[in-house]
Amino acid sequence: MPEVKILEDVCKGCGLCCDGICPVNILILSPNRINSSGYHPATVTDMEKCTGCGYCYITCPEPAIEVYK
Amino acid sequence: MKLIFGRPAGLTEVNQRYCPGCGHGIVHRLIAELLVELDIRERAVGIAPVGCAVFADEYFNCDMIQPPHGRGPAVATGIKRARPDCILFSYQGDGDLAAIGTAETVHAAARNENITVIFINNAIYGMTGGQLAPTTLPGMRSTTSVQGRDTGKQGYPIKVCELLAGLDGPYYLERCALDTPKNIIRTKKVLKTAFQNQINNKGFSLVEILSMCPTGWGMTPVQSKKWISEVMSKYYPLGEFRNRAKEEK
């Protein structure tokens, strides 16, 4: 099963990976969490659905996303 | 579990200090991936610009140099001629390449110097606070054109690829964008061609990349991505402006 790991303290909460980029729409900006820089980091809602396409990694400017398969 | 997508070895562990949603980070990553894929990291020399990416020497895991404002192609020319085994890439923004460095860019292209120039076009001066740049679109607001760019007063934008395509010198010119995953993958392919041209001693390659500056444009990162697709790429059409490899066939 593919797995997406968000490096929460690197993420700047820009939301580029959340805006319809994910084909299965499992990425959102976490409304309740705040990282050490004061941003709401991206988070995965349902890891079961992940296909490991890597589109989130491709659009991430940091890169704060790692994809494992 | 095997890592299939992650921070490439061409980037250092330093976290980039760009604003959220800035396109610089994406281009840095694409270049870093290519340094590893083409196995040129040990002999690559990058030229950092003056602008937001002035600290690029901290981010790229290869040799870097930071010349005076706009002099990237001139410094790259010097290093390339002294050390032809090095792979030179000049990373420049629109203030660096299309304003203060226009002369260096045009002459390096006219001489067909064997270097790779990466031009980040975000239509605004990002680092100094969102002032009007040579690439600001007509009617676009900036802190020095609060009513929008008035072409009667401030003239028209410079389209760098079209400008250089008027010269016989350059080997490869292409414009791409960072608005969709498809275009980002395309950008990587174009950058790869630009590096390969240099490895094969073909000559001057310039890749213009339409990039977002959410802070300078006063938009969210998602809005600025859409603005590239809907407005900016209409004024600056994407595509190939010169590819002598195809002409030679």
Chai-1 contact restraints between the chains, C-beta under 6 A:
chainA,res_idxA,chainB,res_idxB,connection_type,confidence,min_distance_angstrom,max_distance_angstrom,comment,restraint_id
A,V10,B,N15,contact,1.0,0.0,6.0,A-B,restraint_1
A,K12,B,P20,contact,1.0,0.0,6.0,A-B,restraint_2
A,C14,B,P20,contact,1.0,0.0,6.0,A-B,restraint_3
A,C14,B,G21,contact,1.0,0.0,6.0,A-B,restraint_4
A,C14,B,P221,contact,1.0,0.0,6.0,A-B,restraint_5
A,G15,B,P221,contact,1.0,0.0,6.0,A-B,restraint_6
A,G15,B,V222,contact,1.0,0.0,6.0,A-B,restraint_7
A,L16,B,G21,contact,1.0,0.0,6.0,A-B,restraint_8
A,L16,B,P221,contact,1.0,0.0,6.0,A-B,restraint_9
A,D19,B,V222,contact,1.0,0.0,6.0,A-B,restraint_10
A,G54,B,F5,contact,1.0,0.0,6.0,A-B,restraint_11
A,Y55,B,P181,contact,1.0,0.0,6.0,A-B,restraint_12
A,Y57,B,F5,contact,1.0,0.0,6.0,A-B,restraint_13
A,I58,B,P181,contact,1.0,0.0,6.0,A-B,restraint_14
A,I58,B,I184,contact,1.0,0.0,6.0,A-B,restraint_15
A,T59,B,P181,contact,1.0,0.0,6.0,A-B,restraint_16
A,P61,B,C22,contact,1.0,0.0,6.0,A-B,restraint_17
A,P61,B,G25,contact,1.0,0.0,6.0,A-B,restraint_18
A,P61,B,I26,contact,1.0,0.0,6.0,A-B,restraint_19
A,E62,B,G25,contact,1.0,0.0,6.0,A-B,restraint_20
A,P63,B,R7,contact,1.0,0.0,6.0,A-B,restraint_21
A,P63,B,R29,contact,1.0,0.0,6.0,A-B,restraint_22
A,E66,B,G6,contact,1.0,0.0,6.0,A-B,restraint_23
A,V67,B,I4,contact,1.0,0.0,6.0,A-B,restraint_24
A,V67,B,F5,contact,1.0,0.0,6.0,A-B,restraint_25
A,Y68,B,M1,contact,1.0,0.0,6.0,A-B,restraint_26
A,Y68,B,L3,contact,1.0,0.0,6.0,A-B,restraint_27
A,K69,B,I4,contact,1.0,0.0,6.0,A-B,restraint_28
